[in-house]
Amino acid sequence: MCKKDRYVVISICICLAILVFGVMVMMAVPIEGGETGRAFFVFGDSLVDSGNNNYLPTTARADTLPYGVDYPTHHPTGRFSNGFNLPDLISQRIGSEAALPYLSPEMRGQNLLLGANFASAGVGILKDTGIQFEGILRIYQQFALFQQYQERLGFEVGAAEAERIVNGSLVLITLGSNDFVNNYFYPPNSARSLQFTIPKFCSYVISEYRKILMRLYELGGRKVLVTGTGPLGCIPSQLAERSINGECVAQIQEASQIFNQLLIKMTTELNNQLTSPVFIVVNAFRINMEFINHPQRFGFVSSKIACCGQGRFNGIGGCTSFSSLCSNRDLYVFWDSFHPSQHAWEILANYIFNGTTNYMSPMNLTTILAMDSNFYK
């Protein structure tokens, strides 16, 4: 099959997956009245994907053991984690059930009231990010599904109630990492690295991210957690490929820092424009550097070696049944060559709810929710 034909087939498969939900609207189980938890919506990449890619024609999946080894079922769920991921932990803290992957057949009836996870591993802010991963849901495709979700919800509870649920929800969006590790810095001498210096590339990515965030606001997001990139130069995959003695890769660290600084500046401007703290930035770079510089303070024995993997720092390739696997996942900052362990996510979630302005901008989530009385109605 030629490359063009393959992309056509993949596009058809994605469209068919979306059309299935149009049929499900007609078959949906009626939603009965009653109190439900706050709706929670998730957009982004593999850091927050809870299983959508399991339903897509892509190899970017976490659907085999040892993924999920510490999940309550001890089976892989599509989360790129040994157990829970960040959306799960936030759901627990706000007293809601975890939102299902939107492409799950169980996304109907009462489950619609919980919200939905639209994230898809491999995506980025830029359209050309992750082109090596076929069949994934690009961010504007995720937004199209969000619009479809709102139509389905309106069919069940009425348009006015659906709007109230969406406007009163919590939203999490996690993007940006792939734009660096799977675009600008990969492959070496990539088209983007030849086109832009690091500072100019960061500015360009932020300008595109601004459009994404404003589109999310147009779709009803009123309390949006925006996670910055972590210290990408310190993740096991980059240590394995570029580090000599385990030191973080300076050039990638520079890019991560510039991106995060510009993200805070951009969201501050948006909040001022909207006259409301709509966008709350999680400084994932600064939080994760606490783990990396002082792992023992947080109960970790290693902040360089992945729990699951192979090669230097267990940072070569993916986590498979043939990989080297640590016995105690709680002792490692990184689960695989790219993704944090459940224990690292638990600590980061605590920063999100209780962190100072050094880590959360303009304030932590607990303060935001306390200020917003409508959130509890």
C-alpha positions in Angstrom: 0.0 0.0 0.0 1.4 3.4 -0.9 1.9 6.1 1.8 -1.0 8.2 0.4 -3.4 5.3 0.4 -2.4 4.3 4.0 -3.2 7.8 5.2 -6.6 7.7 3.5 -7.4 4.4 5.2 -6.3 5.8 8.6 -8.4 8.9 8.1 -11.4 6.7 7.2 -10.9 4.6 10.4 -10.8 7.7 12.6 -13.9 9.0 10.9 -15.7 5.7 11.4 -14.8 5.8 15.1 -16.3 9.2 15.4 -19.4 8.3 13.4 -20.0 5.4 15.8 -20.9 7.9 18.5 -23.4 9.5 16.2 -25.2 6.2 16.2 -24.8 5.8 19.9 -26.7 9.1 20.4 -29.8 7.3 19.1 -29.2 4.3 21.3 -28.2 6.2 24.4 -29.5 5.1 27.8 -31.7 8.0 29.2 -30.0 9.8 32.1 -32.1 10.0 35.2 -32.0 12.9 37.6 -29.8 13.0 40.7 -26.6 14.5 42.1 -23.4 13.8 40.2 -19.8 14.8 40.8 -18.2 17.7 38.9 -17.5 17.0 35.3 -13.9 16.7 34.3 -12.5 16.9 30.7 -9.0 16.0 29.6 -7.2 16.9 26.4 -3.6 16.2 25.3 -1.0 13.6 24.8 0.3 10.3 26.3 0.9 11.9 29.7 -2.9 12.1 30.2 -4.3 9.5 27.7 -6.5 7.0 29.6 -7.0 4.6 26.7 -8.4 6.4 23.6 -5.5 5.1 21.4 -6.7 1.5 22.2 -9.6 2.2 19.8 -7.5 3.8 17.1 -5.4 2.4 14.2 -2.0 3.4 15.8 1.0 1.7 17.4 1.1 4.5 20.0 -0.5 2.4 22.7 0.0 1.2 26.3 -2.2 -1.9 26.0 0.1 -4.6 27.1 1.8 -5.5 30.4 3.7 -4.3 32.3 1.7 -1.1 31.7 -1.1 -1.2 34.4 0.8 -3.6 36.7 -0.2 -1.5 39.7 -3.6 -0.4 38.5 -6.4 -1.9 40.7 -7.2 -4.5 38.0 -3.5 -5.2 37.4 -4.2 -5.0 33.7 -3.1 -2.5 31.1 -5.7 0.2 30.5 -4.1 2.4 27.8 -2.6 4.6 30.4 1.2 5.2 30.0 1.7 4.4 33.6 2.3 1.5 36.0 -1.0 2.5 37.6 -3.0 5.7 37.8 -2.1 8.8 35.8 -2.7 12.5 36.5 -6.3 12.7 35.4 -7.2 9.8 37.8 -5.5 11.4 40.7 -7.2 14.8 40.1 -10.6 13.1 39.8 -10.0 11.4 43.2 -9.1 14.8 44.8 -12.2 16.6 43.5 -14.5 13.7 44.5 -15.4 12.5 41.0 -15.1 9.2 39.2 -12.4 9.1 36.6 -13.7 10.3 33.2 -13.7 7.5 30.6 -11.8 7.6 27.3 -14.3 9.2 25.0 -13.9 6.4 22.4 -14.8 3.8 25.0 -18.1 1.9 24.3 -19.0 2.7 27.9 -19.2 6.4 27.2 -23.0 6.7 27.3 -25.8 7.3 29.8 -24.8 8.3 33.3 -21.1 8.2 32.3 -21.6 11.3 30.1 -22.2 13.3 33.3 -18.7 12.5 34.5 -17.0 14.3 31.6 -14.7 12.6 29.2 -11.0 12.1 28.4 -10.2 13.0 24.8 -6.4 12.7 25.0 -4.4 10.7 22.5 -0.8 9.7 22.8 1.7 11.2 20.3 0.0 14.5 19.7 1.4 18.0 20.1 0.6 21.6 19.7 1.9 21.7 16.1 0.2 19.8 13.3 3.4 18.2 12.2 4.3 16.9 15.6 4.0 13.1 16.0 3.7 12.5 12.2 5.5 9.2 12.9 2.4 8.1 14.9 -0.3 7.3 12.5 -4.0 7.3 13.4 -3.9 9.5 16.5 -6.3 12.2 17.5 -4.8 15.6 16.8 -5.8 18.3 19.2 -8.4 19.9 16.9 -9.9 16.4 16.3 -10.1 16.1 20.1 -12.0 19.4 20.1 -14.3 18.1 17.4 -15.1 15.1 19.6 -15.7 17.5 22.5 -18.3 19.3 20.4 -19.9 16.0 19.6 -19.9 15.1 23.3 -21.8 18.4 24.1 -24.4 17.5 21.5 -24.9 14.1 23.0 -25.1 15.5 26.5 -27.6 18.1 25.3 -29.7 15.3 23.8 -29.8 13.6 27.2 -30.2 16.5 29.7 -31.2 19.5 27.5 -29.0 22.2 25.9 -29.1 24.6 28.9 -28.1 21.9 31.4 -25.4 20.6 29.1 -23.9 24.1 28.9 -24.1 24.5 32.7 -22.2 21.2 33.2 -19.5 22.1 30.7 -19.1 25.7 32.0 -18.9 24.4 35.6 -16.4 21.7 34.8 -12.7 21.3 35.4 -10.5 20.9 32.3 -7.0 19.6 32.0 -4.9 20.1 28.9 -1.3 18.7 28.6 0.6 19.5 25.4 4.1 20.6 24.3 6.4 17.7 25.2 6.1 16.0 21.9 6.7 19.2 20.0 10.3 19.1 21.4 11.2 15.4 21.8 9.3 14.1 18.8 9.7 17.1 16.5 12.3 19.8 17.1 15.0 17.5 18.6 13.9 14.4 16.6 15.3 13.4 14.3 18.6 15.2 14.6 18.8 18.2 12.2 15.0 18.1 11.9 13.1 20.5 9.6 12.0 22.6 12.5 15.5 22.8 14.0 16.8 24.0 10.7 13.9 26.5 10.4 14.0 28.0 14.0 16.5 28.7 16.8 15.3 27.3 20.1 13.9 30.6 21.4 12.1 31.4 18.1 10.7 27.8 18.0 9.4 28.2 21.6 7.7 31.5 20.6 6.1 29.9 17.6 4.8 27.0 19.6 3.4 29.3 22.2 1.6 31.4 19.6 -0.1 28.2 18.3 -0.9 27.1 21.9 -2.6 30.4 22.5 -5.0 29.6 19.6 -5.7 26.2 21.1 -6.5 27.6 24.5 -8.8 30.3 23.1 -10.6 27.6 21.1 -11.0 25.6 24.3 -12.5 28.7 26.0 -14.9 29.1 23.1 -16.0 25.5 23.6 -16.9 26.3 27.2 -13.8 25.7 29.3 -13.8 28.1 32.2 -11.4 26.5 34.7 -8.5 25.0 32.7 -5.4 23.5 34.2 -2.6 23.9 31.7 0.5 21.8 32.4 3.9 23.0 31.1 6.5 20.6 29.9 8.6 18.8 32.4 12.5 18.9 32.3 12.7 17.1 29.0 16.4 17.0 29.0 16.4 14.8 32.1 14.0 12.1 31.0 15.6 8.6 30.5 15.1 8.6 26.8 17.2 11.7 26.3 19.8 10.6 28.9 20.2 7.4 27.0 20.6 9.1 23.6 22.4 12.3 24.4 23.9 12.3 27.9 27.5 11.2 28.6 27.5 10.6 32.4 23.8 11.0 33.3 23.7 14.8 33.3 20.6 16.5 31.9 20.9 17.6 28.3 21.5 21.3 28.4 20.0 22.2 25.0 16.7 20.5 25.7 16.5 21.9 29.2 16.9 25.3 27.8 14.0 24.7 25.4 11.8 23.4 28.3 12.6 26.4 30.5 11.9 29.0 27.7 8.6 27.2 26.8 7.4 27.2 30.4 8.3 30.9 31.0 6.5 31.9 27.8 3.5 29.7 28.7 3.0 31.5 32.0 3.4 34.9 30.3 0.9 34.0 27.6 -1.8 32.6 30.0 -1.4 35.6 32.3 -2.2 37.8 29.3 -5.2 35.6 28.4 -6.5 35.8 31.9 -6.2 39.6 31.9 -8.0 39.7 28.6 -10.8 37.5 29.9 -10.8 39.3 33.2 -10.9 35.9 35.0 -8.3 33.3 36.1 -9.5 30.8 33.4 -6.1 29.3 32.8 -4.1 27.9 35.7 -0.5 26.9 34.8 1.2 23.9 36.4 5.0 24.6 36.3 5.8 20.9 35.7 9.4 21.8 34.9 10.0 23.3 38.4 8.1 20.6 40.2 9.9 17.7 38.5 13.3 19.3 39.0 12.6 19.0 42.7 12.4 15.2 42.2 15.4 15.1 40.0 17.7 17.2 42.2 16.5 15.8 45.5 15.0 12.3 44.9 15.6 11.0 48.4 13.4 13.8 49.9 10.4 12.3 48.1 11.3 8.7 48.8 12.9 7.9 45.4 16.1 6.0 44.9 16.5 7.0 41.3 15.6 10.0 39.2 17.6 9.0 36.1 16.8 5.3 35.5 13.4 4.3 34.3 11.7 1.5 36.2 10.8 -0.3 32.9 12.9 -0.3 29.8 16.3 -1.4 28.4 19.7 -0.1 27.6 21.3 2.9 29.2 19.1 4.3 32.0 16.4 1.9 30.8 15.8 4.7 28.2 16.0 2.8 25.0 12.7 1.9 23.3 9.4 1.2 25.0 8.3 -0.7 28.1 7.4 -4.3 27.0 7.2 -7.8 28.5 10.8 -8.2 27.5 12.0 -5.1 29.4 13.9 -4.9 32.6 11.3 -4.1 35.3 12.0 -2.8 38.8 10.3 -4.6 41.7 9.1 -1.4 43.5 7.8 1.2 41.2 7.3 3.8 44.0 11.1 4.2 44.2 11.5 5.6 40.7 10.6 9.0 39.4 10.2 7.6 35.9 8.0 4.6 35.0 9.3 4.2 31.4 11.7 6.2 29.1 9.3 9.2 29.0 6.5 9.0 31.5 6.5 9.5 35.3 5.6 6.7 37.7 2.3 6.7 39.6 4.1 7.9 42.7 5.6 10.8 40.9 2.2 11.7 39.6 0.8 11.6 43.2 3.4 14.1 44.3 2.8 16.4 41.4 -1.0 16.2 42.0 -0.3 17.4 45.6 1.6 20.4 44.2 -1.4 21.2 41.9 -3.8 21.4 44.8 -1.5 22.9 47.4 1.6 24.3 45.7 2.8 27.9 46.1 2.9 30.4 43.3 6.4 29.2 42.6 4.8 26.1 41.1 1.2 27.2 40.3 0.2 30.3 38.4 -1.7 32.4 39.3 -2.6 30.1 42.3 -3.1 26.5 43.2 -6.3 24.6 42.4 -7.6 24.5 45.9 -7.6 28.3 46.1 -9.2 28.6 42.6 -12.0 26.2 43.5 -12.6 27.9 46.8 -13.0 31.3 45.1 -15.4 29.9 42.5 -18.6 29.2 44.4 -20.3 28.3 41.1 -18.0 25.3 40.9 -19.9 23.6 43.8 -23.4 24.2 42.4 
